């Protein structure tokens, strides 16, 4: 019967753990999905939409442009109606009330690729906007996840501090009694009172940090609530290359856009060719005339300032290329620092978990010795403080590892929904 009860307890415990893990996954998943509705992300979405419209507009330049119009005029005396031509000179029409209807159209011929270069620049601007949207989305997810991890760490620290506070209060009461009976000196009472004040001050500090972190979480996700105290599982470190990271891709797209703009400026110095057509109908004094024409335009630009603008665009393109190379170096350094922090945090977690097992056993032994009067007040308080500090360092190491992983996802440019799914599956 006792063996059956043990099996039942284990089954119930496993069920509760599964339910707790599922609730935690749902909580972080829902929180991060709320973050996707942040106004900064919506603003960047509109920016990307504007870049798409700009690309469409540049692409439509190949189709040319035209206009249709209607003119109405009243003159103080009759004026010539229509377009002067040999046919109209034979019987020239005149009218005081005149109307003109017509349309014209100009079709550019991209002889030297000016439109093509502009279109390439617009494509890169769209890519920059899309990558910036991904970056802004991941940044807000990172802020929300970092705040969530900090709140879990703070809750763990507050729970450990509450336990320490209870034991310090119990020690203070015992010491107060023993000082009255003469078993302990007043110095030991002052020591216990000092430790109780220190614990209370630490609780106020942690509660202040908790309020600040809640404000960060609310800004990022629109939600203000304390998460479950159980820490999130830490995902494995992703395989990353600096050349494939999001900041480097944005810098490369900016360099390519600047180079395309410089190419467009340089090609604009060359002659341009376009064709045109127009048709107009004139009415007045019961007369009606129409005219149409087909034209070709060959233009040679004579703008000294255009050469300087072209040189400026070339310099900007070279600058953008250098910034791209610098960004790759900077990102490589950031990745190494994040990975080092992640690995350091994991090593601290393993070490601190072992240390806490030892300190739990030590505190239990010291508590028995203290009750028997075989342990000094100073030693008892120090052991309680060391255990609480170890619990705090463990909670902080877990938050540090998760935040380093989240920052790596930001650099990698991970797909937001995939990031959320990874955390929900832990």
C-alpha positions, 0 to 999 in steps of 0.5 A, spaced: 500 500 500 505 504 501 508 503 494 502 504 491 501 511 495 508 513 492 506 511 485 500 515 486 504 521 489 509 521 483 504 521 478 500 527 481 507 530 481 508 529 474 501 531 472 502 538 476 509 539 473 506 538 466 500 543 467 505 548 470 510 548 464 504 548 459 501 554 463 508 557 463 509 556 456 502 559 454 503 565 459 510 567 455 507 565 448 501 570 449 505 575 452 510 576 446 504 575 441 501 581 445 508 585 444 507 584 436 501 589 436 506 595 439 505 601 436 513 602 434 512 595 430 506 598 426 509 604 424 515 600 421 510 596 418 507 602 414 514 604 413 515 598 409 508 599 406 511 606 403 517 603 401 513 598 397 509 603 394 515 607 392 518 601 388 511 600 384 512 608 383 519 607 380 517 601 376 511 604 373 516 610 370 517 605 364 510 606 362 511 613 362 506 619 364 501 623 361 495 628 362 488 629 359 485 636 360 479 641 358 480 648 357 475 654 356 476 661 355 472 667 353 476 673 350 474 680 349 474 679 341 474 673 337 481 670 337 484 664 332 481 657 334 485 651 333 493 650 331 496 654 325 497 650 319 496 651 311 489 648 311 487 653 317 490 659 313 485 658 307 479 659 312 481 661 318 476 660 324 475 665 329 471 665 336 470 669 342 468 663 346 473 657 345 474 650 348 479 645 348 479 637 349 485 633 349 491 629 352 498 628 351 503 622 353 510 621 354 514 615 354 521 615 356 526 610 353 531 608 358 537 608 354 543 608 359 539 605 365 537 611 369 530 608 371 533 601 372 538 604 377 533 608 380 529 601 381 534 598 384 535 603 389 528 603 391 528 595 391 534 596 396 530 601 400 524 596 400 529 591 403 532 595 408 525 597 410 523 590 411 529 588 415 528 594 419 521 591 421 524 585 423 529 588 427 524 593 430 519 587 432 525 582 435 527 588 439 520 589 442 520 581 443 527 582 446 525 587 451 519 584 453 522 577 454 528 580 458 523 584 463 519 577 464 526 574 465 528 579 470 521 579 473 522 571 474 529 573 477 526 578 482 520 574 484 525 568 486 530 573 490 524 576 494 521 569 496 528 567 498 529 573 502 522 572 505 524 565 508 531 569 510 527 574 513 522 569 517 529 566 520 532 572 522 526 574 526 526 568 529 533 569 531 532 576 533 526 574 538 530 568 541 536 573 542 532 578 545 530 573 550 537 570 552 539 577 552 534 578 558 536 572 561 543 574 561 545 568 556 547 572 551 550 579 550 547 586 548 552 586 542 549 580 539 542 583 540 545 589 536 548 584 530 541 581 530 537 587 529 542 590 524 541 583 520 533 584 520 534 592 518 539 589 512 534 584 510 528 589 510 532 594 506 534 589 501 526 587 500 525 594 499 530 595 494 528 588 490 521 591 490 523 597 487 527 594 481 520 590 480 516 596 479 521 598 474 521 592 471 514 592 470 514 598 467 519 596 462 514 590 461 508 594 460 511 598 455 514 593 451 507 588 451 502 593 454 501 588 459 503 589 467 503 583 471 508 578 475 509 572 471 510 565 474 516 564 479 518 558 475 524 560 470 523 559 463 527 553 460 534 556 456 534 554 449 540 552 446 545 557 443 544 558 435 549 557 430 550 564 427 555 567 422 556 575 423 555 575 415 548 573 416 546 577 422 540 582 421 545 588 422 550 586 417 544 585 412 541 592 413 548 595 412 549 591 406 542 593 403 544 600 405 551 600 401 547 597 395 542 602 395 547 608 396 551 605 390 545 604 386 543 611 387 550 613 385 549 609 379 543 613 377 546 620 378 552 618 374 547 615 368 543 622 369 549 626 366 548 622 359 543 624 354 536 622 355 531 619 349 523 619 350 517 619 345 511 623 346 504 623 343 498 628 343 491 629 341 487 636 342 480 638 339 478 645 339 471 648 339 468 655 338 463 659 334 460 652 331 467 651 328 471 644 330 478 642 329 483 637 331 490 636 331 495 631 333 502 629 333 508 624 335 515 627 337 521 624 339 526 628 345 533 627 345 536 631 351 543 633 353 544 635 360 548 641 361 548 642 368 555 643 372 552 642 379 550 635 376 557 633 376 558 635 383 552 631 385 554 625 382 561 625 385 557 626 392 553 620 391 559 616 389 562 618 396 556 616 400 556 610 396 563 608 398 562 611 405 556 606 406 560 600 404 565 602 409 560 602 414 558 595 412 564 592 413 565 596 420 558 593 422 560 586 420 566 587 425 562 590 430 557 584 430 562 579 430 564 582 437 557 582 439 556 575 438 562 573 441 561 577 447 553 574 448 556 567 447 561 568 452 556 571 457 551 565 455 556 560 457 558 563 463 551 564 465 550 556 464 556 554 468 554 559 474 547 555 474 550 549 474 555 551 480 550 555 484 545 549 483 550 544 487 552 550 492 545 551 494 544 543 495 550 544 500 548 550 503 541 548 504 544 542 508 548 546 512 543 551 514 539 545 516 545 543 520 546 550 523 539 551 525 539 545 529 546 547 533 543 554 534 537 551 537 542 547 542 546 553 543 552 551 540 552 556 534 554 563 535 549 568 532 554 571 527 555 564 524 547 563 524 546 569 520 552 569 516 549 562 513 542 564 512 545 570 508 550 566 504 544 561 502 540 567 500 545 570 496 546 564 492 539 563 491 539 570 488 545 569 484 542 563 481 536 567 479 540 572 476 544 567 472 538 564 469 535 571 467 542 572 464 543 566 460 535 567 457 537 574 455 543 573 452 540 568 447 534 573 446 539 578 444 542 573 439 536 572 436 535 579 435 542 579 431 540 573 427 534 576 425 530 570 427 523 569 425 518 572 430 513 567 430 519 561 430 522 565 436 515 565 440 514 557 438 521 555 441 520 558 448 513 555 448 516 548 446 521 549 452 
